[in-house]
Amino acid sequence: MTTSSQVREFPIGPFRESAMRWLDAVGRGEPGDEATPSQAATVMLVRGEPLEVFMIERASTMDFAPSTWVFPGGGSTQPMRTS
């Protein structure tokens, strides 16, 4: 268990270089690429004292953000019912 006094570094693997280029461009005030928003959801479970947060580790074989700790959730492929 990680306590509040510990710091955990999260790997971003092959995305480090592109993330650094993006951050540098933003810092220079350059506009980023336009993105089309999509429906998605995230579940954040927290409890206790000290605070505990439920996260999962993505599989190392995934194309996007392999081996990264994330909140459970994802894209929605069908419209959600509102009733």
C-alpha positions in Angstrom: 0.0 0.0 0.0 1.2 3.5 -0.9 1.0 6.1 1.9 0.5 9.8 1.4 4.3 10.4 2.1 5.3 8.1 -0.8 5.4 9.2 -4.5 4.7 6.7 -7.2 6.0 7.3 -10.8 3.6 6.0 -13.4 5.2 4.8 -16.7 4.0 6.3 -19.9 6.2 4.0 -22.1 6.3 4.9 -25.7 4.2 8.1 -25.2 6.9 9.9 -23.3 8.5 11.6 -26.4 5.2 12.6 -28.0 3.9 13.9 -24.6 7.0 16.0 -24.1 6.7 17.4 -27.6 3.0 18.3 -26.9 3.8 19.9 -23.6 6.7 21.9 -25.2 4.3 23.1 -28.0 1.6 24.1 -25.4 4.2 26.0 -23.4 5.1 28.0 -26.5 1.4 28.8 -27.1 1.1 26.7 -30.2 -2.4 25.3 -30.9 -2.9 21.6 -30.6 -4.6 19.2 -32.9 -8.4 19.4 -32.9 -10.1 16.3 -31.4 -13.6 15.1 -31.7 -15.1 14.3 -28.3 -16.6 10.9 -27.7 -18.8 9.4 -25.0 -16.9 7.8 -22.2 -17.2 7.1 -18.5 -14.9 6.7 -15.5 -15.7 5.1 -12.2 -13.8 6.4 -9.1 -14.1 4.3 -6.0 -12.7 5.8 -2.8 -13.0 4.9 0.9 -11.5 5.1 4.3 -9.1 6.9 6.5 -6.4 6.9 5.2 -8.0 7.4 1.8 -7.8 4.4 -0.5 -8.5 4.7 -4.3 -9.4 1.8 -6.5 -7.3 1.7 -9.7 -6.4 -1.0 -12.2 -3.2 -1.6 -14.2 -3.6 -1.8 -17.9 -2.1 -4.8 -19.6 1.4 -4.5 -20.9 0.3 -5.7 -24.4 -2.2 -2.8 -24.9 -1.4 -0.3 -27.7 -2.4 2.8 -25.7 -0.7 3.4 -22.3 0.5 -0.1 -21.6 1.2 -1.0 -17.9 -0.3 2.3 -16.7 -2.4 2.6 -13.5 -5.8 4.0 -14.4 -9.3 4.5 -13.0 -11.7 1.8 -14.4 -13.9 3.1 -17.3 -13.9 3.5 -21.0 -15.7 4.5 -24.2 -19.3 4.0 -24.8 -20.3 2.3 -28.1 -24.0 2.5 -27.6 -26.2 5.4 -26.4 -27.0 5.3 -22.7 -30.6 5.2 -21.6 -31.8 8.3 -19.8 -34.9 6.8 -18.3 
